Amino acid sequence: MASGKCDICGKRTRFGRNIRHSTRGSKWVRKAPRTSRFFKPNVHKKRMLIDGKWVRKNVCTRCLRTQMKLKV
């Protein structure tokens, strides 16, 4: 599996909150319960031709899409 960081844009794991907006049973609660969670970038290992050499890089899918647009 590839690491959690893109070698091109530097995108890495971000942290946030998961907010549950449901009631507990039939009781109404004043504040929605929150738990910590994290958002991982969609990173893949790809072989890329850089300066005439094949190099294996960890690349997020957003950068892969941009690379495809630049090739065409």
ABEGO torsion letter per residue (X at the ends): XBBABBAAAGBBBBBBBBBBABBBEABBBABBBBBBBBBBBBBBBBBBBBGGBBBBBBBBAAAAAAAAAAAX
